[in-house]
């Protein structure tokens, strides 16, 4: 997934020229217009116009011709009239891919900034670095970079069947690809093999990297793979994964909505099955 119209480079323009897009963030939610149609972020020369000029802000990058800022709200009550805080997850699929990427980036930057106000080594107040995306401790020099957590997500297939599982946290009867956090010291490929085996007792072979997706809930990076079933019958622990089955490509259960790499992996595989027939 490449984005030619998005530029994350620092530093911010100074002074700000023209309007900017303001992504106002509060605990995994982003402020959007209350108008019923397309979610809309304030595009203004200054956050003063929506009464948020004193809030901490971080430069988030440029989207097409527009500079973007992430703004931290301290309290929910600060949301100005005409706007509300929308759960970032509920914007997935409702915004175009580029705008969602920027909203997710803004949300991640703000949560990182808010959670790293103090040095995690010595407890002194940390300061934002000038030229780098980092919080630096003036007392001991410890540097805290934005936290990004790599996860692997994989579609395991066996001919016209794919292994889809239902986690306890999934809504309704949804099934999806297996996924999990990487462990320190692991390669992504080792993480795929371990997660599939831990969650379903299945061994895989022929891993192929598919692509990655930022998953800002709150700060994951999904690394997508496909893999072939090598050995083993499905067994689940019944706790994290409550059900897992082999599903025929023409008889799939409810799967994740568009906009997710899980859905992309499933859709690509379904198309490839159709091509073979
Ligand atoms: Zn320190």
Boltz pocket constraint, residues with backbone or C-beta under 6 A from the ligand:
constraints:
  - pocket:
      binder: B
      contacts: [[A, 119], [A, 120], [A, 121], [A, 122], [A, 123], [A, 124], [A, 137], [A, 138], [A, 139], [A, 140], [A, 141], [A, 142]]
      max_distance: 6.0
